[in-house]
Amino acid sequence: MRTILVLNPKGGCGKSTIVTNIAGYFAMRGKNVSLADCDPQCSSSDWLTVRPEHLATINHVPIEKGKLLVPGNTEILILDTPAGIHDQKMVRIINAAQTMIIPVLPSPIDMRAAERFLKDLIKLRKKTINKKIKIATVANRVRERTITAAKLEGYLEKLTLPNGERIPFMTLLRASQNYVHAAERGITIFEMAPSRTSLDREQWQPLLKWLNSKRSLP
């Protein structure tokens, strides 16, 4: 089973938007997809409850006594994580995944929070977390052609691990009302009219290409 984790302890960085669109994308490709919403806000779960029945099925993963009850036939498990996660709980979640995506917003507060998180992540990587997990970053909810967007992109492009390995920066996802409308309807941008979402789909391509390649797997 392939497990993809979307994680950033900073709240409000758009984790659920990325989770739901990744889940929908793979489901549309015929994969048996399950979504585990570990966030108390339940944004991903709410999205699933309004998802139209005629669209590609995405299984909801119940959580009982802190354990995920993942269907046995799941091919791809997508994990949505809560804000403020840290220490051993973060270690357990990271160790359950092969692939991790870190979304970062283009604001000084979010960039500083991301920097602290990445420093903690690097320390954990030395000691307790799976060193083989593949990590990538995404600039999320970006207003294009702004100074802050350029700073965030430059920052993410230079991130490296202590051994010199670069943390790949995958793509910049714009702040678009298409994501809002998709969330309201329980769909993804890939299930909206291509003429309306062509730019958004184009921005997703580097991330999807990475997820479909061996480079995103241990």
Secondary structure as the mmCIF struct_conf table of DSSP 4:
data_model
#
loop_
_struct_conf.conf_type_id
_struct_conf.id
_struct_conf.beg_label_comp_id
_struct_conf.beg_label_asym_id
_struct_conf.beg_label_seq_id
_struct_conf.end_label_comp_id
_struct_conf.end_label_asym_id
_struct_conf.end_label_seq_id
STRN STRN1 ARG A 2 VAL A 6
BEND BEND1 PRO A 9 LYS A 10
TURN_TY1_P TURN_TY1_P1 GLY A 11 GLY A 12
BEND BEND2 CYS A 13 CYS A 13
HELX_RH_AL_P HELX_RH_AL_P1 LYS A 15 MET A 28
TURN_TY1_P TURN_TY1_P2 ARG A 29 GLY A 30
STRN STRN2 VAL A 33 ASP A 37
TURN_TY1_P TURN_TY1_P3 PRO A 40 GLN A 41
HELX_RH_AL_P HELX_RH_AL_P2 SER A 43 THR A 49
TURN_TY1_P TURN_TY1_P4 VAL A 50 VAL A 50
BEND BEND3 ARG A 51 ARG A 51
TURN_TY1_P TURN_TY1_P5 GLU A 53 HIS A 54
BEND BEND4 LEU A 55 LEU A 55
HELX_LH_PP_P HELX_LH_PP_P1 ALA A 56 THR A 57
STRN STRN3 ILE A 58 HIS A 60
STRN STRN4 ILE A 63 GLU A 64
TURN_TY1_P TURN_TY1_P6 LYS A 65 GLY A 66
STRN STRN5 LYS A 67 LEU A 68
TURN_TY1_P TURN_TY1_P7 GLY A 72 ASN A 73
BEND BEND5 GLU A 75 GLU A 75
STRN STRN6 ILE A 76 ASP A 80
TURN_TY1_P TURN_TY1_P8 ALA A 83 GLY A 84
HELX_RH_AL_P HELX_RH_AL_P3 ASP A 87 ASN A 95
TURN_TY1_P TURN_TY1_P9 ALA A 96 ALA A 96
BEND BEND6 GLN A 98 GLN A 98
STRN STRN7 THR A 99 VAL A 104
BEND BEND7 PRO A 106 SER A 107
HELX_RH_AL_P HELX_RH_AL_P4 PRO A 108 LYS A 127
TURN_TY1_P TURN_TY1_P10 THR A 128 THR A 128
BEND BEND8 ILE A 129 ILE A 129
TURN_TY1_P TURN_TY1_P11 LYS A 131 LYS A 132
STRN STRN8 LYS A 134 VAL A 142
TURN_TY1_P TURN_TY1_P12 GLU A 144 ARG A 145
HELX_RH_AL_P HELX_RH_AL_P5 ILE A 147 GLU A 157
TURN_TY1_P TURN_TY1_P13 LYS A 158 LYS A 158
STRN STRN9 THR A 160 THR A 160
TURN_TY1_P TURN_TY1_P14 PRO A 162 ASN A 163
BEND BEND9 GLY A 164 GLY A 164
STRN STRN10 ARG A 166 ARG A 166
STRN STRN11 PHE A 169 ARG A 174
HELX_RH_AL_P HELX_RH_AL_P6 GLN A 177 ARG A 185
TURN_TY1_P TURN_TY1_P15 GLY A 186 GLY A 186
HELX_RH_3T_P HELX_RH_3T_P1 ILE A 189 GLU A 191
BEND BEND10 MET A 192 MET A 192
HELX_RH_AL_P HELX_RH_AL_P7 PRO A 194 LEU A 211
TURN_TY1_P TURN_TY1_P16 ASN A 212 ASN A 212
BEND BEND11 SER A 213 SER A 213
HELX_RH_3T_P HELX_RH_3T_P2 LYS A 214 SER A 216
#
